[in-house]
């Protein structure tokens, strides 16, 4: 990655009106922490791979493990995290549990992220 220098102001001057306006619109700390935790989930390449697979098709743990060439245990661990963050949901059909994306927002987040990094 190319190192980019950040430019700073040559003088210190606080634009009080802009600062007050933005402060008034900032979400509270708890909500910001939840948002940060939500995005942390996307910081793991295995979880991203699982989400990309589920973008294409609903799958059980066995199928996910086969597609990603991983153990069922490793897949289950990551699915637990994704389910806790409400990114995936599951349904049972007999003895098989199928996983899918929780909703269309997840597809949008992944698609926009891909679009951003490939620009």
N, C-alpha and C positions, 0 to 999 in steps of 0.2 A: 504494500500500500504506500502511496506517495505521501510524504510528510508535508503538511500544509501549515504555514505559519498563520497565527491569528493576529489580526491587527487590533490595536487598542487605541482609545482616544488619547490625544496629546494633552488634554486638560481634563480636570475632574469637574463635572457639572451634572447634577442630578436633575432630570426633567420631572419635577414633582407631580405634575398633573398626570403624566403618562404612568408614573409609578403607582399613584393612588388608584387610577382606573384599573390597571392590571391586577393590583392586589385585591381589589373588590371582586374580581371575576375568577380568582384562583380557587380551584376545588380544595376542600379541606384535606389535611394531612393523611387521614385514614384512607380516603378515596384515592389519593395519589399513590399511597403504598400498595393498595390493591391493584392499581393499574401497573405499577412497576413489577409486582409479582406475576401478573398476567403475562407481561412481555418477557419475563425471565424464562417462562416455559418454552418460548420459542428460541432460547439460547442453546438448546441441545440438539445436535444434528440427528440423533436417533429419533427424538420426538418429531422433528420436522419430517423425517423420512416416513414415519408412521402416518402423519397427517397427509402427506402427499399420496401415499397408497390409498388412504381412506377417501381422498378426493376422487379417486377413480372407481372405487367399489367398496361396499360393505364387506368386511372380512372377519373371520374368527381368528383367535390367537395363533392357531396352527398355520393358517394361511399367511398371516403376517410374518411369522417366523420364517416360513419358507421363502417368501418374496424377498425379505431383507437378509436372509442367511444369518439369522440370529437364533438364540435359544428362546423357547417359549417363556422361560422365567424372565429373561431380559425384556421381552416384549410386554409381559404382564406388569412388570415394575413400571415401565414407562406409561402404559395405559392407565395405571392407577393415578399417576400424576396428572395425565391429560383429563381423566374423568373428574378428579377433584377440582380442576380449574374449569370444568364445564365445557371442555373443548370436544369431547367425544361422549357418545351415549352408547348403550348396549341394549340388546334384546335377546331373549332366550328362545331357542327353537329346539325343543326336546333336550338333548344333552349338550347342544352346541350354543355358545354365546357369540353373537355377531356384534361387531363394533362398527360405528359409523360416525361421521362428523356430527356434532351437536346441532349445528344450524348453518345457514348460508353465510353468516358473518365470518366463519373460519376460512371458508373458500376465498372470500374477499380479502381477508388479511394476508393470506399466503400469496394470492395473485398480485396484490399491490406490492408486496415485498419483493417478489420476483421481478416485477416490472421495474421497480426502483433500482435494483442491483444490476439489471441488464441494460439500463439506459446508457 
